[in-house]
């Protein structure tokens, strides 16, 4: 089975089976705070092509940093639960179904961070579709808390977290195969279920 076929089957089935949950979450978000149900943002996809990523909105609609740090006051009540359970990521199944993302692949970054990638790593990381999960996602599952402990979260992200994530993503892109992807999917599901 090809990676794209797996992506299409799993994301399509996931959207179908999870439809009642997706609807319930959407209603909860609308009742909890004013604003749209979905958060949309431009990210950099395969071969450097920009695309719009979709997530459930977990923050109030107001200006602020692109980085979420610890107990960010912009996070809504529903948003805390959605972030902790990773349910805010479920709309990305649509991004997988339409071909902008994969179930497994380097997490897509904002254009301003991709500009910081060294050329050799940039080419490798962007050679595959970005994904909902990857080794860097698992290694940095508590990234918001890590950044909250830093004196300058933006600098910490740019100089410490981003390079480490980039190395993991480049390593994944160099050796990705269906077996690797299935193991990462299982590890991610295990992490989510354990909370």
C-alpha positions as CSV (number, residue, x, y, z in Angstrom):
1,X,0.0,0.0,0.0
2,X,1.3,3.4,-0.9
3,X,1.7,6.2,1.7
4,X,-0.8,8.4,-0.2
5,X,-3.4,5.6,-0.3
6,X,-3.0,5.0,3.4
7,X,-3.4,8.8,4.0
8,X,-6.6,8.9,2.0
9,X,-8.1,5.8,3.5
10,X,-7.2,6.7,7.1
11,X,-8.2,10.4,6.9
12,X,-11.4,9.7,5.1
13,X,-12.4,7.0,7.5
14,X,-11.3,9.1,10.5
15,X,-13.4,12.1,9.3
16,X,-16.4,9.8,8.8
17,X,-16.1,8.0,12.2
18,X,-15.3,11.1,14.1
19,X,-18.0,13.3,12.6
20,X,-20.1,13.3,15.8
21,X,-17.1,14.3,17.9
22,X,-16.0,17.0,15.4
23,X,-19.5,18.5,15.5
24,X,-19.7,18.4,19.3
25,X,-16.3,20.1,19.6
26,X,-17.3,22.7,17.0
27,X,-20.5,23.5,19.1
28,X,-18.4,23.7,22.3
29,X,-16.0,26.2,20.8
30,X,-18.8,28.4,19.5
31,X,-20.5,28.4,23.0
32,X,-17.2,29.0,24.8
33,X,-15.9,32.1,23.1
34,X,-16.7,34.4,20.2
35,X,-14.9,33.7,16.9
36,X,-14.6,31.1,14.2
37,X,-14.6,27.3,15.0
38,X,-11.5,26.7,12.9
39,X,-8.1,28.3,13.1
40,X,-6.5,28.7,9.7
41,X,-2.9,29.7,9.1
42,X,-0.5,29.7,6.2
43,X,2.3,27.1,6.6
44,X,5.0,25.8,4.3
45,X,4.3,22.5,2.6
46,X,6.0,20.0,0.3
47,X,8.6,21.6,-2.0
48,X,8.1,24.9,-0.2
49,X,4.6,25.5,-1.5
50,X,2.4,27.4,1.0
51,X,-0.9,25.9,2.1
52,X,-3.6,26.7,4.7
53,X,-3.6,24.4,7.8
54,X,-6.8,23.8,9.8
55,X,-7.1,23.3,13.5
56,X,-9.9,23.8,16.0
57,X,-9.5,27.3,17.5
58,X,-8.2,27.1,21.0
59,X,-7.4,30.8,21.6
60,X,-9.3,34.0,21.7
61,X,-9.2,36.1,18.5
62,X,-6.7,38.8,19.5
63,X,-3.2,39.8,18.4
64,X,-0.2,38.1,20.0
65,X,2.9,36.0,19.5
66,X,2.8,33.1,17.0
67,X,4.4,31.0,19.7
68,X,2.1,29.6,22.5
69,X,3.9,29.6,25.8
70,X,2.8,27.7,28.9
71,X,-0.4,29.0,30.4
72,X,-1.0,31.6,27.6
73,X,-3.9,33.8,28.7
74,X,-5.3,33.8,25.2
75,X,-6.2,30.1,25.5
76,X,-9.9,29.5,26.1
77,X,-11.5,27.1,28.5
78,X,-12.3,24.6,25.7
79,X,-8.9,25.3,24.2
80,X,-7.1,24.0,27.3
81,X,-8.9,20.6,27.0
82,X,-8.5,20.5,23.2
83,X,-4.8,21.2,23.4
84,X,-4.1,18.7,26.2
85,X,-6.0,16.0,24.4
86,X,-4.6,17.0,21.0
87,X,-8.2,17.1,19.7
88,X,-7.5,20.5,18.2
89,X,-5.4,18.8,15.5
90,X,-8.3,16.7,14.2
91,X,-9.3,19.1,11.4
92,X,-5.9,18.4,9.8
93,X,-7.5,15.1,8.7
94,X,-9.1,17.2,6.0
95,X,-5.7,18.6,5.1
96,X,-4.5,15.0,4.7
97,X,-7.4,14.0,2.6
98,X,-7.0,16.9,0.2
99,X,-3.3,16.1,-0.2
100,X,-1.7,19.1,1.5
101,X,-0.5,17.0,4.4
102,X,0.2,13.4,5.4
103,X,-0.6,11.5,8.6
104,X,3.2,11.3,9.2
105,X,5.7,13.9,8.1
106,X,7.6,16.9,9.4
107,X,5.3,19.3,11.1
108,X,4.7,22.3,8.8
109,X,6.2,25.6,9.9
110,X,5.4,29.2,9.4
111,X,7.2,30.8,6.4
112,X,9.3,33.0,8.7
113,X,10.8,30.0,10.5
114,X,11.3,28.1,7.2
115,X,13.5,31.0,6.1
116,X,15.9,30.1,8.9
117,X,16.4,26.5,7.7
118,X,19.9,25.7,6.4
119,X,19.7,25.0,2.7
120,X,20.6,21.3,2.9
121,X,18.1,20.5,5.7
122,X,15.5,22.7,4.0
123,X,15.6,20.6,0.9
124,X,15.4,17.3,2.7
125,X,12.6,18.3,5.1
126,X,10.5,19.9,2.3
127,X,11.0,16.9,0.0
128,X,8.1,15.1,1.8
129,X,4.5,16.2,2.7
130,X,4.2,17.7,6.1
131,X,2.4,15.6,8.6
132,X,0.2,15.6,11.7
133,X,2.9,13.7,13.6
134,X,6.6,12.9,13.3
135,X,9.5,12.2,15.6
136,X,9.9,15.9,16.5
137,X,6.3,16.1,17.6
138,X,6.8,13.2,20.0
139,X,10.2,14.5,21.3
140,X,8.7,18.0,21.8
141,X,5.2,17.1,23.0
142,X,5.6,19.6,25.9
143,X,7.1,22.4,23.9
144,X,4.8,25.1,25.3
145,X,6.0,24.3,28.9
146,X,9.6,24.2,27.7
147,X,9.3,27.7,26.1
148,X,7.5,29.0,29.2
149,X,10.6,28.3,31.2
150,X,12.8,30.3,28.9
151,X,13.7,33.9,29.5
152,X,13.1,34.7,25.8
153,X,10.7,32.1,24.4
154,X,11.0,33.4,20.8
155,X,14.8,33.2,20.9
156,X,14.7,29.8,22.6
157,X,12.4,28.5,19.8
158,X,14.6,29.9,17.0
159,X,18.0,28.9,18.5
160,X,17.3,25.7,20.4
161,X,14.0,24.1,19.7
162,X,13.7,24.7,15.9
163,X,17.2,23.4,15.1
164,X,16.6,20.2,17.2
165,X,13.2,19.6,15.5
166,X,14.7,20.3,12.1
167,X,17.4,17.6,12.6
168,X,14.8,15.1,13.7
169,X,12.5,16.0,10.7
170,X,15.4,15.8,8.2
171,X,16.4,12.4,9.6
172,X,12.8,11.2,9.2
173,X,12.6,12.5,5.6
174,X,15.8,10.6,4.7
175,X,14.6,7.2,5.9
176,X,10.8,7.4,5.9
177,X,8.9,4.3,4.8
178,X,5.5,2.7,5.5
179,X,6.8,0.7,8.5
180,X,8.3,3.9,10.1
181,X,5.1,5.7,9.6
182,X,2.9,3.0,11.2
183,X,5.2,2.9,14.2
184,X,5.0,6.7,14.6
185,X,1.2,6.6,14.2
186,X,1.0,4.0,17.0
187,X,3.4,5.9,19.2
188,X,1.4,9.1,18.7
189,X,-1.9,7.3,19.5
190,X,-0.3,5.8,22.6
191,X,0.9,9.2,23.7
192,X,-2.5,10.8,23.2
193,X,-4.3,8.0,25.0
194,X,-1.9,8.3,28.0
195,X,-2.6,12.0,28.1
